[in-house]
């Protein structure tokens, strides 16, 4: 087994001989041949018995193993040149070429078909095999996934310079889509969230990363680069399923264990270092320019990965802005920000307050002390290399989302566009002062995103913390909790002051209420007395009027009575003696021919109207008032004399 030093030298010479620039592909080919350089080269450019045909003639490499000694011997025979090796192209076939077998894994909807063919076959041969396996006409198939772009059915596989293992997929746009149940299952798988527990081997640090099923393996590797500073091309992984053969594959179909999967990543030896070490040991093998290595090493750090040597990644170009430039209405801008954030990073994210910064202050700081919260201001910047990891791994972590929703009002702003940046700095100066605004103004792009923690005070708003994007979930949570401790202490004081103030106000309100009730009672009592006096006065008036009326009636009756006959009168005279309820008696003489009504009038003139009193006879006991008043006293047998008494009617 070759040592690490030997492997680095073998890798550099293999790339120089074959022209394969993709390190992953080169390492894969060498590992398939147990790091036997000759066998690996023959696997790409097969020759009989390890014979390599170069532009300088026939060169023979003996033995299955390739070490430093044989390396030096072979290198010494080559003329000195600034480019010692080129792509090796056979000038003549010495021995009949052995067929090279290629493996293809072809994905179609929910099926995977393995196809093994010689490199002399054509693309049409693959379609013919798939036609038998998938029962789909070859004319309806679009075979995709070729590294060199689209090909036609007549293309010979050898001309594509393919590695031994390849992944393809079939599209059938002219055929009906799969059943709704399969489509629903695939959509559900794409919407699932995978927890990837990635261990950084060199520093023994563990990262818990959440990704949706629609994320690709390439996106995972780029996020890991942001966390570990290991460029994608130098990442050495352990733990990916055997079916995860293509970085463009989504996590939903890669075969990862749901919901949690463990991976390990480390740094692969740099190809530049390998070449430099090879130069130190064998300076005549090949030459590397002064600038090529550094530029190639830094390519990934500027958004270039495995074939993207110039320009930015195409995924970045497709991003929609988080917020419109020169947004007039902050609420509308925040609506677009929230929608774009969800489309990029999923629905598990902080609930952003929709409204102006002033409205967020009102919501967070100006309610009751028990209901107040901290204000978290998230400042986004699309051009920062930390933004994607911070959003997907920090802000979208369930623990962070839950903690923010319980204890914070979260407001966001996009600082990517200069106009929006200037507008926020103006708002910042107005609300927090020029010192905080200057602090944010001096932040470099790569220090974004920023997370500002604001606490409302009686007279001003205080910035407790400014958290930069180069942090971890644990550090972010610790700083949020530290801010909450400060806020909780202040909140308890505010609650105590508010309770004391409310207690004083309650006492005052109770006193005011008692005074009001007392006034109401006094007024009610006074009004009742006034009503009673008014009623008494009214009744007195009625009584007086009734008495006056009765007196008038009595006088009228008294005046209307016939004169009392004398005792010596010649006419028949009846003498009546009448007893009052109080025991008094009064007597009067009446003519026997007088009507009984005259007696009633007489009694009424004494204050006893016959409507209220009964006039009763003694022997026999009878109610005289029930007799006919038009009859004479003689007729009712009240002659010559009679004693009567008055009794009040019921």
Rosetta blueprint (number, residue, H / E / L):
1 X L
2 X L
3 X L
4 X H
5 X H
6 X H
7 X H
8 X H
9 X H
10 X H
11 X H
12 X H
13 X H
14 X H
15 X H
16 X H
17 X H
18 X H
19 X L
20 X L
21 X L
22 X L
23 X H
24 X H
25 X H
26 X H
27 X H
28 X H
29 X H
30 X H
31 X H
32 X H
33 X L
34 X L
35 X L
36 X L
37 X H
38 X H
39 X H
40 X H
41 X H
42 X H
43 X H
44 X H
45 X L
46 X L
47 X L
48 X H
49 X H
50 X H
51 X E
52 X E
53 X E
54 X E
55 X L
56 X L
57 X E
58 X E
59 X E
60 X E
61 X L
62 X L
63 X L
64 X L
65 X L
66 X L
67 X L
68 X H
69 X H
70 X H
71 X H
72 X H
73 X H
74 X H
75 X H
76 X H
77 X L
78 X L
79 X L
80 X L
81 X L
82 X L
83 X L
84 X L
85 X L
86 X L
87 X L
88 X L
89 X L
90 X L
91 X L
92 X L
93 X L
94 X L
95 X L
96 X L
97 X L
98 X L
99 X L
100 X L
101 X E
102 X E
103 X E
104 X E
105 X E
106 X E
107 X E
108 X E
109 X L
110 X L
111 X E
112 X E
113 X E
114 X E
115 X E
116 X E
117 X E
118 X E
119 X L
120 X L
121 X L
122 X E
123 X H
124 X H
125 X H
126 X H
127 X H
128 X H
129 X H
130 X H
131 X H
132 X H
133 X H
134 X H
135 X L
136 X L
137 X L
138 X H
139 X H
140 X H
141 X L
142 X E
143 X E
144 X E
145 X L
146 X L
147 X L
148 X L
149 X L
150 X L
151 X L
152 X L
153 X L
154 X L
155 X L
156 X E
157 X H
158 X H
159 X H
160 X H
161 X L
162 X L
163 X L
164 X L
165 X E
166 X E
167 X E
168 X E
169 X E
170 X E
171 X E
172 X L
173 X L
174 X L
175 X L
176 X L
177 X L
178 X L
179 X L
180 X H
181 X H
182 X H
183 X H
184 X H
185 X H
186 X H
187 X H
188 X H
189 X H
190 X H
191 X H
192 X L
193 X E
194 X E
195 X E
196 X E
197 X E
198 X E
199 X E
200 X E
201 X L
202 X L
203 X L
204 X L
205 X E
206 X E
207 X E
208 X E
209 X E
210 X E
211 X E
212 X E
213 X L
214 X L
215 X L
216 X E
217 X H
218 X H
219 X H
220 X H
221 X H
222 X H
223 X H
224 X H
225 X H
226 X H
227 X H
228 X H
229 X L
230 X L
231 X L
232 X H
233 X H
234 X H
235 X E
236 X E
237 X E
238 X E
239 X L
240 X L
241 X L
242 X L
243 X L
244 X L
245 X L
246 X L
247 X L
248 X L
249 X L
250 X E
251 X H
252 X H
253 X H
254 X L
255 X L
256 X L
257 X L
258 X L
259 X L
260 X E
261 X E
262 X E
263 X E
264 X E
265 X E
266 X E
267 X E
268 X L
269 X L
270 X L
271 X H
272 X H
273 X H
274 X H
275 X H
276 X H
277 X H
278 X H
279 X H
280 X H
281 X H
282 X L
283 X L
284 X L
285 X L
286 X L
287 X L
288 X L
289 X L
290 X L
291 X L
292 X H
293 X H
294 X H
295 X H
296 X H
297 X H
298 X L
299 X L
300 X H
301 X H
302 X H
303 X L
304 X L
305 X L
306 X L
307 X L
308 X L
309 X L
310 X L
311 X L
312 X L
313 X L
314 X H
315 X H
316 X H
317 X H
318 X L
319 X L
320 X L
321 X L
322 X L
323 X L
324 X L
325 X L
326 X L
327 X L
328 X L
329 X L
330 X H
331 X H
332 X H
333 X H
334 X H
335 X H
336 X H
337 X H
338 X H
339 X H
340 X H
341 X H
342 X H
343 X H
344 X H
345 X H
346 X L
347 X L
348 X L
349 X L
350 X L
351 X L
352 X E
353 X L
354 X L
355 X L
356 X L
357 X H
358 X H
359 X H
360 X H
361 X H
362 X H
363 X H
364 X H
365 X H
366 X L
367 X L
368 X L
369 X H
370 X H
371 X H
372 X L
373 X L
374 X E
375 X E
376 X E
377 X E
378 X E
379 X E
380 X E
381 X L
382 X L
383 X L
384 X L
385 X L
386 X L
387 X H
388 X H
389 X H
390 X H
391 X H
392 X H
393 X H
394 X H
395 X H
396 X L
397 X L
398 X H
399 X H
400 X H
401 X H
402 X H
403 X H
404 X H
405 X H
406 X H
407 X H
408 X E
409 X E
410 X E
411 X E
412 X E
413 X E
414 X E
415 X L
416 X L
417 X L
418 X H
419 X H
420 X H
421 X H
422 X H
423 X H
424 X H
425 X H
426 X H
427 X H
428 X H
429 X H
430 X H
431 X H
432 X H
433 X L
434 X H
435 X H
436 X H
437 X H
438 X H
439 X H
440 X H
441 X H
442 X L
443 X L
444 X L
445 X H
446 X H
447 X H
448 X L
449 X L
450 X E
451 X E
452 X E
453 X E
454 X E
455 X E
456 X E
457 X L
458 X L
459 X L
460 X L
461 X E
462 X E
463 X E
464 X E
465 X E
466 X E
467 X E
468 X E
469 X L
470 X L
471 X L
472 X L
473 X H
474 X H
475 X H
476 X H
477 X H
478 X H
479 X H
480 X H
481 X H
482 X H
483 X H
484 X H
485 X H
486 X H
487 X H
488 X H
489 X H
490 X H
491 X H
492 X H
493 X H
494 X H
495 X H
496 X H
497 X H
498 X H
499 X H
500 X H
501 X H
502 X H
503 X H
504 X H
505 X H
506 X H
507 X H
508 X H
509 X H
510 X H
511 X H
512 X H
513 X H
514 X H
515 X H
516 X H
517 X H
518 X H
519 X H
520 X H
521 X H
522 X H
523 X H
524 X H
525 X H
526 X H
527 X H
528 X H
529 X H
530 X H
531 X H
532 X H
533 X H
534 X H
535 X H
536 X H
537 X H
538 X H
539 X H
540 X H
541 X H
542 X H
543 X H
544 X H
545 X H
546 X H
547 X H
548 X H
549 X H
550 X H
551 X H
552 X H
553 X H
554 X H
555 X H
556 X H
557 X H
558 X H
559 X H
560 X H
561 X L
562 X L
563 X L
564 X L
565 X L
566 X L
567 X L
568 X L
569 X L
570 X L
571 X L
572 X L
573 X E
574 X E
575 X E
576 X E
577 X E
578 X E
579 X E
580 X L
581 X L
582 X L
583 X L
584 X L
585 X E
586 X E
587 X E
588 X E
589 X E
590 X E
591 X E
592 X L
593 X L
594 X L
595 X E
596 X H
597 X H
598 X H
599 X H
600 X H
601 X H
602 X H
603 X H
604 X H
605 X H
606 X L
607 X L
608 X L
609 X L
610 X L
611 X L
612 X L
613 X E
614 X E
615 X E
616 X E
617 X E
618 X L
619 X L
620 X L
621 X L
622 X E
623 X E
624 X H
625 X H
626 X H
627 X L
628 X L
629 X L
630 X L
631 X L
632 X E
633 X L
634 X L
635 X L
636 X L
637 X L
638 X L
639 X L
640 X L
641 X E
642 X E
643 X E
644 X E
645 X E
646 X E
647 X E
648 X E
649 X L
650 X L
